[in-house]
Amino acid sequence: MKDKIRIGCGAGFAGDRIEPALILTEKGNLDYLVLECLAERTIALAQKRKQHNSSLGYDELLEKRLINLLPLLVKHQTRLITNMGAANPVGAAMKVVEMANKQGISIKVAAVTGDDVFQFITGTEKSLEDGKPINAFGKIISANAYLGYEAILPALNTKADIIITGRVADPSLFLAPMIYEFGWDETDYSLLGKGTVLGHLLECAGQITGGYFADPISKPVPNMEILGHPYVDVDALGNGKISKVAGTGGSITVQTVKEQLLYEVLNPFEYITPDVKADFSKVQIEE
């Protein structure tokens, strides 16, 4: 059991830059790399592609991202967790194995399924927003439940080098390896909350290194054109130190961290994931 692990985030959305993941894997001394590339719009578009071709439905940039990343992951013994499976995690896993075979690389790939609930939707279910039946909004093309860390743990236990998921809650992609490596009690909600905070901070990649914070006039961030992506050194107590590779652009400050902490958060006292309701109000940040 490890005392500390390092997790990097190489992508924060479907169209994110490819270079930061290569830099993190080559120079970041990572235990894990996460590529977070999924949102409601992107999974809906993936479902449409899968309807036309059942072998598709995974992230369109999967091959482009991994063609140069695969050798680095093997070289540095870095495990990859990504939701680039989108609407077809199994298809994505098969494609990665095919790519590895062409490069003469031997890897184990796991696909995490169970989030696609389209077949269970009748259209009469009521929207949580206004109580109207969801079929009142038009044709339903995508229905996916948010999975949590529990869906990823079995894949980690297989010793898979690459784990490909569909719709998993973004912080859970980071929380799962913490629980796995540190052997956290899954009823220790303080630890799960800490891991969720760190996952939320990293999930959008370059946002925490200044990409979200930056304003060229009032809040300048240096070297945005080579913005580095973050990694976290997290210990068994759930404390994390967020950094980036030396020589990359951007900055990590109390201000950039606070902006990301509150990003997409409706209630900071009760940030809801499939894993926990995390209270962000007691988070301590030191630069």
N, C-alpha and C positions, 0 to 999 in steps of 0.2 A: 504494500500500500504506500502510495507516494505522499510526501509532505506538501508538495507544491506542484502545480502543473501550469503550462502556458498554452492559452487558447488564442488564436488569431482570427480576425474576421476579414476575409479577402474580397467579399462583395456584399453590398447592402441592398441591392435591387437588381431586377432582371437585366437592365441595360448598363450596369456598372462597368467600370474599367477592368481590364483583365490583368494588367501589369502588377497591381498591388498584391494579388495572391501569389504571384511568382516571387516577388521580392520577399514577402513574409516567409514563404516556405524555404527559400534559399538562404536568407540571412537572419530570420527571426528565431531560430532554434525552438520551433513550436513542437508541442506534443499533439495538438489538434488544430486543424484549420476548418473554419466554418464558412461556407458560401451561402448567404441568405439572399435568395433571388425570387421570392414568391410573394404575391399579393393577390387580393381578390380579383382584380382585373386580369392579372397574368394567368391565374389558374382558369378563369373563365375562357380566355383565349386559347389556352392549352386544351380545354375540354372540346372546343370547337374543332381544333386540329385533329383531335383523337376521333371525333365523329366522322371525319372524312377519311382517316387512315388509322386503324386501331393500333398500329405499331408506333405511332407518334403520340404526342401529348405531353412529352417532357420538354424541358427548357430548350429553346431554339439555339442557345449559345453553348449547350453542354459540350459538344465536341470541340468548339473553338476554345473554351476555357480549359479543358482537360488535356488537350493534345500535348502541350508543353508542361503541364502541371504534373501529369502522372509520373514521369521519371524523377521529378524533384521530390514528390511525396515518398517514393520508394527510397531514394537516396538518403533522405533525412529522417526516415521512419516516422513520418507525420501522418496521423489518421485524419481522414476527411469526413465531415458531416455536412450534408447539403440537402436543401429542399428543392433542388433542381428537377426532382422527379415529377413535380407538378401533378398533372392528371394521369401520369403513367410511370410510377417509380420502377416497376418491374422492367418496362421497356428501356428506361434510362440505365438501369443496372446492366442489362444485356448489352446495350451499346457501349458502356464503359469496358466491359469484359472484352468485347470485340476490338475496341481501340487498344487495350493493353496487349492482347494477343498479337496484333499487328506490329507492336513495338517490342515484342519479346519480353514483356513484363508479366510477372506472375503476381497476382493480387487476389484477395478475397473481397467480394462486393456483396453487401446486404441491401435489400429493398424493404422499406417500411410501408405497409399498406393499412387500409382500414378507415381512412379519412373520407373516402368518397361515399356519400350517403344518398346519391341521386336517386337510386332505385327505390328508396324508402319514402321519397317525397310525393305527396298526393297533390299538392298545390293549395289545399284547404287550410294548411297550417297558418296561424296568425302571425303577422309580423310583430316583432317586439317594439318597433318604432311607433306604429299607429294602430295596431290591432286588426288591420285589413288582411284578408287572405293573401298569401304571397303570389298566387296566380293572377291577382289583380294588377300586378306590375308588368305583366306580359309573359312571354315564353321563358320558361326556366331552362337554362342550359348548364348550370353548374350548382352543385350542392356538396359542400365539403365541411366536415366537422374539424375543429381544431384538436389535434392530438397533443399530448404532453410528453414529458420525459419518459414516462412508463412505456411508451411505444418504441423508444430508441434503446432502452437498456438491454432488451434481448439481443438486438443487433450488436451492441458493444460486447456482450458476453460471448458472441461467436468469434471474437477477435478479428472481425472484418476490418480491412484496411480502409474501405470506403463505404459509407452508409448514406443511402439516398432515400429521402422521404418525399411525401406529398405535403399536404397542409398540416404542418406541425407549428405550434405557437413559436414565434421567433425566439424568445428567451429560453425555451425548452431545448433548443439545439445546443445551447451552451451549458445549461443546467445538467443535462444528462451525463456528460463526461465527468462533471464534478462529483456527482453522486456515485458514479461507477468507480472512479479512481480513489476517492476518499472513503468509500463505504459508508456514506451518510445514512443515518436512520431516516427512513422515508416518512416518519411521523415527527421529525424534528423540523417544525415549520419555520423556526428562526433561520436555520441553515438554508432551507429551500427558498426562503424569502431573500436572503443575501445573494444566493446564486441567481435568482430571478432578476434582481437589480443589476448585477454584473452583466447578465445576458442581455437585458434591455439596453444597457449602455453601449454594448458592442454591436448589437444587431444591425444597426444602420451604417456600420463601417466608417467611412470618411466623415460622417456627420460629427462624430465626437472629436475628430482631429481638426475641426474648424470648418468643415464644409457646410454645416447647418448654421453655425455661429456667424460666419463671415459677412461683412458688409464693407465694400471697398472704401467707403468714406469714413464711417464712424467706428467700424470694428474690423480693421485690416488683418488678414491672416497671410503669413509669408509663404511664397512659393506654392500657390494653389495649383499650379499646372503639374506639379509632381506630388500632389497630396498623398501622404502616407496613410495607410490603414492601421487600425489599432490591434494590439494584443493585450491580454491581461495575464498577469501572474497571480494566481489565486491559491490560497493556502487552505488547509483542512478546516480552518475555522470560518471560512467564507469571506476572508478579507482579500481585496484585490488591488493590484497596482496596474494602472493602465498606461501603456507606453506605445511607441512606434519605432520602426527601424531608423537608426541614425542615418542622416543624409536625405531623408524624405521630407516633403513639404508639410505645411500645416503646423498646428500647435495643439497641445492638450493642456488646458487650464481649468481652474474652478469654473470659469464662465462657460467654456465649451461643454463641460460635463453636466452642469446644471441645465443647459438648454436641451441636451439630449435626454436627461433624466425626466423632463416634463413633456417630451415629445410624444404625441399620440396618447396622452394620459388624461382621461376624463376625470378621475378622482385619485389624487396622489395618496390618499389614505387607504385606498382599496383598489389596487391595480389587479385586475382579474385575469388569470391565466388558467389553463386546465390543471395546473399543478397547485397553485396557491392564490390567495388574495394577499398581495404584498403591500405593506405600509411603507411608502417612500418617505414619509415625513420625518423619520428618524435617521435618514442616511447621513453619514459623516463624510465630508470631502476635504482632503488636504492636498495642496499642490506641492 
